[in-house]
Amino acid sequence: MVKNEKTKEERVIEVINIRKQLMSLGLSNEIEGIQDFYDICRDYVELGHSWSGKIKLPGTKRILEGRLVMRKNLDCSVNLKYNDHV
């Protein structure tokens, strides 16, 4: 492991915080697209795969824009962008 990379424990904490935020907004894994994001999160935690991208959440008029990073000095982030066509 590179010393500037997040440990598995640090990745778990970040993903738990993101999941709590999504749940607090009423975005459970029954919503199409959320489970896809959680699958990506699982790969990030277990395998250390960084990810950035967009996932449409049909029926919510939102696009989840996320970034899961391995470098310790960067935070993982998720934004929900409004899009009337989703």
DSSP file (Angstrom, degrees, kcal/mol; ACC not computed):
  #  RESIDUE AA STRUCTURE BP1 BP2  ACC     N-H-->O    O-->H-N    N-H-->O    O-->H-N    TCO  KAPPA ALPHA  PHI   PSI    X-CA   Y-CA   Z-CA
    1    1 A M              0   0    0      0, 0.0     2,-0.2     0, 0.0     6,-0.0   0.000 360.0 360.0 360.0 137.5    0.0    0.0    0.0
    2    2 A V    >   -     0   0    0      1,-0.1     3,-2.0     4,-0.1     0, 0.0  -0.582 360.0-127.2 -75.8 139.7    1.2    3.5   -0.8
    3    3 A K  T 3  S+     0   0    0      1,-0.3    -1,-0.1    -2,-0.2    69,-0.0   0.723 107.3  56.4 -67.1 -19.0    1.4    5.6    2.3
    4    4 A N  T 3  S+     0   0    0      2,-0.1    68,-3.0    67,-0.0    69,-0.3   0.364  91.1  95.8 -91.7   6.2   -0.7    8.4    0.8
    5    5 A E  B <  S-A   71   0A   0     -3,-2.0    66,-0.2    66,-0.2     2,-0.1  -0.709  81.4-105.8 -99.3 150.2   -3.6    6.0    0.1
    6    6 A K        -     0   0    0     64,-2.9    -4,-0.1    -2,-0.3     2,-0.1  -0.409  33.2-123.6 -69.9 143.6   -6.6    5.5    2.3
    7    7 A T     >  -     0   0    0     -2,-0.1     4,-2.2     1,-0.1     5,-0.2  -0.343  28.7-103.7 -77.8 167.7   -6.8    2.3    4.3
    8    8 A K  H  > S+     0   0    0      1,-0.2     4,-2.6     2,-0.2     5,-0.2   0.902 123.9  54.3 -58.8 -40.6   -9.8   -0.1    4.0
    9    9 A E  H  > S+     0   0    0      1,-0.2     4,-2.1     2,-0.2    -1,-0.2   0.898 107.8  48.8 -61.6 -41.3  -11.1    1.2    7.3
   10   10 A E  H  > S+     0   0    0      2,-0.2     4,-2.0     1,-0.2    -1,-0.2   0.887 111.2  50.3 -65.6 -38.7  -10.9    4.8    6.1
   11   11 A R  H  X S+     0   0    0     -4,-2.2     4,-2.4     2,-0.2    -2,-0.2   0.908 108.6  52.5 -66.1 -40.9  -12.8    3.8    2.9
   12   12 A V  H  X S+     0   0    0     -4,-2.6     4,-2.6     1,-0.2    -2,-0.2   0.931 109.0  49.8 -59.3 -46.3  -15.5    2.1    4.9
   13   13 A I  H  X S+     0   0    0     -4,-2.1     4,-2.2     1,-0.2    -1,-0.2   0.914 111.3  48.5 -60.8 -44.3  -16.0    5.2    7.1
   14   14 A E  H  X S+     0   0    0     -4,-2.0     4,-2.1     1,-0.2    -1,-0.2   0.919 112.8  47.3 -63.7 -43.0  -16.4    7.4    4.0
   15   15 A V  H  X S+     0   0    0     -4,-2.4     4,-2.7     2,-0.2    -2,-0.2   0.899 110.2  52.7 -66.8 -39.8  -18.8    5.1    2.3
   16   16 A I  H  X S+     0   0    0     -4,-2.6     4,-2.5    -5,-0.2    -1,-0.2   0.925 109.7  49.5 -60.3 -43.7  -20.9    4.7    5.5
   17   17 A N  H  X S+     0   0    0     -4,-2.2     4,-2.0     1,-0.2    -2,-0.2   0.904 111.5  48.1 -62.8 -41.3  -21.1    8.5    5.7
   18   18 A I  H  X S+     0   0    0     -4,-2.1     4,-2.4     2,-0.2    -1,-0.2   0.921 111.6  50.2 -64.9 -43.1  -22.2    8.8    2.1
   19   19 A R  H  X S+     0   0    0     -4,-2.7     4,-2.7     1,-0.2    -2,-0.2   0.905 109.2  51.7 -62.3 -41.5  -24.8    6.1    2.5
   20   20 A K  H  X S+     0   0    0     -4,-2.5     4,-2.3     1,-0.2    -1,-0.2   0.912 110.0  49.4 -60.7 -42.3  -26.2    7.8    5.6
   21   21 A Q  H  X S+     0   0    0     -4,-2.0     4,-0.9     2,-0.2    -2,-0.2   0.921 112.3  47.0 -64.0 -44.0  -26.5   11.1    3.7
   22   22 A L  H ><>S+     0   0    0     -4,-2.4     5,-2.6     1,-0.2     3,-0.6   0.911 112.8  49.5 -64.2 -42.0  -28.3    9.4    0.8
   23   23 A M  H ><5S+     0   0    0     -4,-2.7     3,-1.9     1,-0.2    -1,-0.2   0.885 105.5  57.1 -64.2 -38.1  -30.7    7.5    3.2
   24   24 A S  H 3<5S+     0   0    0     -4,-2.3    -1,-0.2     1,-0.3    -2,-0.2   0.753 105.1  52.7 -65.8 -21.9  -31.5   10.8    5.0
   25   25 A L  T <<5S-     0   0    0     -4,-0.9    -1,-0.3    -3,-0.6    -2,-0.2   0.348 124.1-106.1 -91.6   4.5  -32.6   12.2    1.7
   26   26 A G  T < 5S+     0   0    0     -3,-1.9     2,-1.2     1,-0.2    -3,-0.2   0.668  76.1 138.8  81.5  16.8  -34.9    9.2    1.2
   27   27 A L      < +     0   0    0     -5,-2.6    -1,-0.2    -6,-0.2    -2,-0.1  -0.709  26.1 170.1 -98.7  85.4  -32.7    7.6   -1.5
   28   28 A S    >   -     0   0    0     -2,-1.2     3,-1.8    -5,-0.1     6,-0.2  -0.368  52.0 -97.2 -88.1 172.3  -32.8    3.9   -0.6
   29   29 A N  T 3  S+     0   0    0      1,-0.3     6,-0.4     5,-0.1     4,-0.1   0.471 115.2  77.6 -74.6   2.2  -31.5    1.1   -2.7
   30   30 A E  T 3  S+     0   0    0      2,-0.1     2,-0.4     4,-0.1    -1,-0.3   0.723  75.8  91.8 -74.9 -21.2  -35.0    0.5   -4.1
   31   31 A I  S X> S-     0   0    0     -3,-1.8     3,-1.8     1,-0.1     4,-0.8  -0.595  94.2-106.7 -77.0 129.4  -34.5    3.6   -6.3
   32   32 A E  T 34 S+     0   0    0     -2,-0.4    -1,-0.1    26,-0.3    -2,-0.1  -0.311 104.7  23.0 -57.5 130.1  -33.0    2.6   -9.7
   33   33 A G  T 3> S+     0   0    0     -4,-0.1     4,-1.8    24,-0.1    -1,-0.2  -0.092 100.7  86.6 104.0 -33.6  -29.4    3.6   -9.8
   34   34 A I  H <> S+     0   0    0     -3,-1.8     4,-2.4    -6,-0.2     5,-0.2   0.923  89.1  50.2 -66.7 -43.2  -28.7    3.7   -6.1
   35   35 A Q  H  X S+     0   0    0     -4,-0.8     4,-2.2    -6,-0.4    -1,-0.2   0.879 107.5  55.3 -62.7 -35.7  -27.9    0.0   -6.0
   36   36 A D  H  > S+     0   0    0      1,-0.2     4,-1.8     2,-0.2    -1,-0.2   0.920 108.7  47.9 -60.0 -42.5  -25.5    0.5   -8.9
   37   37 A F  H  X S+     0   0    0     -4,-1.8     4,-2.4     1,-0.2    -2,-0.2   0.905 109.7  52.1 -65.1 -40.9  -23.7    3.2   -6.8
   38   38 A Y  H  X S+     0   0    0     -4,-2.4     4,-2.2     1,-0.2    -1,-0.2   0.860 106.8  53.7 -64.5 -34.3  -23.6    0.9   -3.8
   39   39 A D  H  X S+     0   0    0     -4,-2.2     4,-1.9     2,-0.2    -1,-0.2   0.903 109.2  48.5 -64.1 -40.5  -22.0   -1.8   -5.9
   40   40 A I  H  X S+     0   0    0     -4,-1.8     4,-2.2     1,-0.2    -2,-0.2   0.901 109.9  52.5 -63.8 -41.2  -19.4    0.7   -7.0
   41   41 A C  H  X S+     0   0    0     -4,-2.4     4,-2.7     1,-0.2    -2,-0.2   0.892 106.1  53.8 -61.6 -39.8  -18.9    1.6   -3.3
   42   42 A R  H  X S+     0   0    0     -4,-2.2     4,-3.0     1,-0.2     5,-0.3   0.919 109.5  47.3 -62.7 -43.0  -18.4   -2.0   -2.5
   43   43 A D  H  X>S+     0   0    0     -4,-1.9     4,-2.5     1,-0.2     6,-1.0   0.893 111.1  52.8 -63.2 -38.8  -15.6   -2.4   -5.1
   44   44 A Y  H  X5S+     0   0    0     -4,-2.2     4,-1.0     4,-0.2    -2,-0.2   0.931 115.3  39.7 -61.3 -46.5  -14.1    0.8   -3.8
   45   45 A V  H  <5S+     0   0    0     -4,-2.7    -2,-0.2     2,-0.2    -1,-0.2   0.955 124.8  35.6 -69.0 -50.5  -14.0   -0.5   -0.2
   46   46 A E  H  <5S+     0   0    0     -4,-3.0    -3,-0.2    -5,-0.2    -2,-0.2   0.889 133.8  21.1 -75.0 -40.8  -13.0   -4.1   -1.0
   47   47 A L  H  <5S-     0   0    0     -4,-2.5    -3,-0.2    -5,-0.3    -1,-0.2   0.563  96.3-120.6-109.6 -11.6  -10.6   -3.6   -3.9
   48   48 A G     << +     0   0    0     -4,-1.0     2,-0.7    -5,-0.8    -4,-0.2   0.798  51.1 162.6  75.7  28.3   -9.5    0.0   -3.7
   49   49 A H        -     0   0    0     -6,-1.0    -1,-0.2    -9,-0.1    -2,-0.1  -0.729  31.2-140.9 -85.0 116.5  -10.9    1.0   -7.1
   50   50 A S        -     0   0    0     -2,-0.7     2,-0.3    -7,-0.0    19,-0.2  -0.360  24.7-174.3 -66.9 155.6  -11.2    4.8   -7.4
   51   51 A W  E     +B   68   0B   0     17,-2.5    17,-3.8     2,-0.0     2,-0.3  -0.988  19.6 173.9-153.1 142.6  -14.3    5.9   -9.3
   52   52 A S  E     +B   67   0B   0     -2,-0.3     2,-0.3    15,-0.3    15,-0.2  -0.963  33.7  99.9-145.3 139.9  -15.8    9.1  -10.6
   53   53 A G  E     -B   66   0B   0     13,-2.0    13,-2.5    -2,-0.3     2,-0.4  -0.990  58.2 -82.4 173.8-170.3  -18.9    9.4  -12.7
   54   54 A K  E     -B   65   0B   0     -2,-0.3     2,-0.4    11,-0.2    11,-0.2  -0.968  24.6-170.2-128.4 140.7  -22.6   10.0  -13.1
   55   55 A I  E     -B   64   0B   0      9,-2.4     9,-2.9    -2,-0.4     2,-0.2  -0.988  21.6-132.6-131.6 122.8  -25.6    7.7  -12.4
   56   56 A K  E     -B   63   0B   0     -2,-0.4     7,-0.2     7,-0.2    -2,-0.0  -0.516   9.1-154.9 -73.0 139.9  -29.1    8.7  -13.5
   57   57 A L  E > > -B   62   0B   0      5,-2.2     3,-2.0    -2,-0.2     5,-0.8  -0.788  20.5-145.0-114.2  84.1  -31.8    8.2  -10.8
   58   58 A P  T 3 5S+     0   0    0      0, 0.0   -26,-0.3     0, 0.0    28,-0.1  -0.156  79.4  20.3 -55.3 138.2  -35.0    7.8  -12.9
   59   59 A G  T 3 5S+     0   0    0     27,-1.6    27,-0.0   -28,-0.1   -28,-0.0   0.301 111.2  75.5  88.3  -9.5  -38.1    9.2  -11.4
   60   60 A T  T < 5S-     0   0    0     -3,-2.0     3,-0.1    26,-0.4    23,-0.1   0.523  93.7-129.5-107.4  -9.0  -36.2   11.5   -9.0
   61   61 A K  T   5S+     0   0    0     -4,-0.4    22,-2.3    25,-0.3     2,-0.3   0.851  72.1 115.7  57.8  36.1  -35.2   14.2  -11.5
   62   62 A R  E   < -BC  57  82B   0     -5,-0.8    -5,-2.2    20,-0.2     2,-0.5  -0.964  55.2-154.5-134.6 150.4  -31.6   13.8  -10.2
   63   63 A I  E     -BC  56  81B   0     18,-2.2    18,-2.8    -2,-0.3     2,-0.7  -0.997  21.5-137.2-120.7 125.0  -28.3   12.6  -11.4
   64   64 A L  E     -BC  55  80B   0     -9,-2.9    -9,-2.4    -2,-0.5     2,-0.6  -0.730  19.0-168.6 -82.3 118.3  -25.9   11.3   -8.8
   65   65 A E  E     +BC  54  79B   0     14,-3.3    14,-3.0    -2,-0.7     2,-0.3  -0.947  17.5 177.1-107.8 120.1  -22.4   12.7   -9.5
   66   66 A G  E     -BC  53  78B   0    -13,-2.5   -13,-2.0    -2,-0.6     2,-0.3  -0.850  26.5-167.6-129.6 160.9  -19.8   10.9   -7.4
   67   67 A R  E     -BC  52  77B   0     10,-2.6    10,-2.4    -2,-0.3     2,-0.6  -0.920   3.7-176.2-146.5 116.4  -16.1   10.7   -6.7
   68   68 A L  E     -B   51   0B   0    -17,-3.8   -17,-2.5    -2,-0.3     2,-0.3  -0.963  19.5-175.4-114.3 114.6  -14.5    7.9   -4.7
   69   69 A V        -     0   0    0     -2,-0.6     7,-0.1   -19,-0.2   -20,-0.1  -0.798  30.2-152.9-118.2 153.0  -10.8    8.6   -4.3
   70   70 A M        +     0   0    0     -2,-0.3   -64,-2.9   -65,-0.1     2,-0.2   0.690  66.3 100.9 -93.4 -22.5   -7.9    6.7   -2.8
   71   71 A R  B >   -A    5   0A   0    -66,-0.2     3,-1.6     1,-0.1   -66,-0.2  -0.466  68.7-139.6 -72.7 133.5   -5.7    9.6   -1.9
   72   72 A K  T 3  S+     0   0    0    -68,-3.0    -1,-0.1     1,-0.3   -67,-0.1   0.800  99.0  58.9 -61.0 -31.5   -5.8   10.6    1.7
   73   73 A N  T 3  S+     0   0    0    -69,-0.3     2,-0.4     2,-0.0    -1,-0.3   0.463  98.8  70.4 -83.4   1.7   -5.7   14.3    1.1
   74   74 A L  S <  S-     0   0    0     -3,-1.6     2,-0.3    -5,-0.0    -5,-0.1  -0.938  74.2-137.7-118.8 142.1   -9.0   14.2   -1.0
   75   75 A D        -     0   0    0     -2,-0.4     2,-0.2    -7,-0.1    -5,-0.1  -0.703  20.0-117.5 -94.6 147.3  -12.5   13.5    0.2
   76   76 A C        -     0   0    0     -2,-0.3     2,-0.3    -7,-0.1    -8,-0.2  -0.538  41.1-170.4 -72.6 149.2  -15.0   11.3   -1.5
   77   77 A S  E     -C   67   0B   0    -10,-2.4   -10,-2.6    -2,-0.2     2,-0.4  -0.990  22.4-166.5-146.9 154.5  -18.0   13.2   -2.6
   78   78 A V  E     -C   66   0B   0     -2,-0.3     2,-0.4   -12,-0.2   -12,-0.2  -0.992   9.4-174.8-139.3 131.3  -21.5   12.8   -4.0
   79   79 A N  E     -C   65   0B   0    -14,-3.0   -14,-3.3    -2,-0.4     2,-0.7  -0.966  18.1-144.4-123.6 143.9  -23.7   15.5   -5.5
   80   80 A L  E     -C   64   0B   0     -2,-0.4     2,-0.4   -16,-0.2   -16,-0.2  -0.923  21.0-161.9-107.0 109.2  -27.3   15.2   -6.6
   81   81 A K  E     -C   63   0B   0    -18,-2.8   -18,-2.2    -2,-0.7     2,-0.2  -0.759  18.2-121.9 -94.4 133.2  -27.8   17.4   -9.7
   82   82 A Y  E     +C   62   0B   0     -2,-0.4     2,-0.3   -20,-0.2   -20,-0.2  -0.536  35.0 170.3 -72.1 134.4  -31.3   18.4  -10.7
   83   83 A N    >   -     0   0    0    -22,-2.3     3,-1.7    -2,-0.2   -23,-0.0  -0.878  26.0-155.7-147.8 114.3  -32.2   17.4  -14.3
   84   84 A D  T 3  S+     0   0    0     -2,-0.3   -22,-0.1     1,-0.3    -1,-0.1   0.667  92.0  60.3 -63.8 -17.1  -35.8   17.7  -15.4
   85   85 A H  T 3         0   0    0      1,-0.2    -1,-0.3   -24,-0.1   -23,-0.0   0.371 360.0 360.0 -95.4   4.1  -35.3   15.0  -18.1
   86   86 A V    <         0   0    0     -3,-1.7   -27,-1.6   -29,-0.1   -26,-0.4   0.430 360.0 360.0 -97.1 360.0  -34.4   12.1  -15.7
